[in-house]
């Protein structure tokens, strides 16, 4: 209970704590939405971490050179090119899958390591700040950063959360493209037989997924108080976002409360260790337990449903057999 109190105090104990939790909520939600879009066509995009890095890198490049333009245009440009960066990096894996039949799990995973090395080279080389001692870039233009919401001690990039959830929900459930994605994911062969270009739909879903991760990367840069890019600015959000989506049962709206839970766990880990004397590694254990429980519940629910279907089928067969038996006896 001491650990739980410390965790909730670190997330909801004051305005600063709420602001810190909300800052973590943004990338977790966007990345989880990216996973949901890719999984709607049954593509496994485990390269979200690399796509965050790609988006943040392009956002930094633009943010360093847009000074003098109106602030709204600077923020929009940084966010847009961040999405383009993630989209393009996911597009590499999508092209390899569509044209060369390369398994997207392998390609997206390995592309993470490629992007990690590119970012490391950039922040310790061409883009390193003038002193060449910190292993990070110089700050982007102050006008290219999201403005602060003083009442919550967070930045306006928080608006990306409800907008992203609403857009992806409408996309998947109320549009033709969403129908094609769901049809492709439900039965790829039947969708192809009915005339859908399933490969094109799957590639499109992959690059949208990468675009959301790239937008998360741009948000991490433009909401950073220092406004610079370091080697590990992605902070493992790419992999935690997958866990958020799994907890949400791959539903866009469910991603929001699941992301809040993971943001609370991440925000409260350090204070839990300081106040309750419990290692912050318990946060990772808790995340793993949550995913394990969700996976187990899916297994038992599907097993229970199969038993009900079997029982109903047997009852129907027995009922249908009674008139036949009576007719034979008569």
C-alpha positions, 0 to 999 in steps of 0.5 A: 500500500505504501508503494501504491500511495507513492505511485499515485502521489507521484502522478496525481499529488499536484499540478506538477505531478499531473503534468509529468504524467500527461507528458508521458501519456502523449507518446504512449497513446500515439504509439499504441494507436500506431500498433492498432492500425498495423494490427488491424491488417494483422501486420506486426510492427515492432519497429515503433521505437525506430520510427519514433527515432526517425520522426524525432530526427527529422523534427529536430533537423527542421526545428533547427532551421525554421527560426523566423517563421510564425510559431504556428507554422513552425510547430506544424512543420516540426510535427508534419515532418516528424510524421513523415519520418516515421512513415518513411521508416515504416515504409522501408519494412512495408516495401520489403514485405510487399516486394521481397516477402521479407517478414515484417517482424524481422525487418521492423525489429532490425530497423530499430537498431539501424535507426539507433546507430544513425541517431547516435552518429548524428548527436555525436557528430554532425548535429552535436551542440557547439561544445561537443561534450554533451552528446546531444543536439543544440536546441530547436527554435523556441517557437517550434516548441509546443506552448505550455499549459500553465494550469496543468504544467504540461504542453499543448501537444496533449491535444494530440491524444483525444484527436488521435484516438478520435481520428483512428477510431473513425478511420477504422470503423466509419471509413471505406479504408477502415473497412478494407483494413478490417476485412484484410485482417479478418480474412486476407484470402477472402478479402483478396477474392472479393476484389480488395487489393490486400497488399496495398491496404496492408502497406498503407496501414503499416505506413500510417502506423509509422506516421503515428510513431513519428508524430510521437517522436516529434512531440518528444522533441518539441515538448522537451523543455530543453528542445534538444535531441539526445541518444535515448530520447525515445525512452523505450516508448516504442515498446511500451506503446505495444503493451498499451495496445495489447492491454487495450485489446487493440481498440483505439478508445481503449488505448487512452485508459491503458496509456493512463495506467502505463503513464502512472506506472512510469511516472510513479516508479522513481518516487515509489523507490524513494518513499517506499524503498521498493525498486522501480523495477517493480514497474516493469514487473507490473507491466509484464503481469498486466500483459500476462493477465490480458493474454490469459483472459483472452485464452480463457474467454475464447475457450469458454466461447468454444465450449458454449458453441459446442454445447449449443450445437450438441443440444441442437443436434439432439433436438433435431434427432427426436422427431426423426426417432419418433417417425422411425418408431411409428 
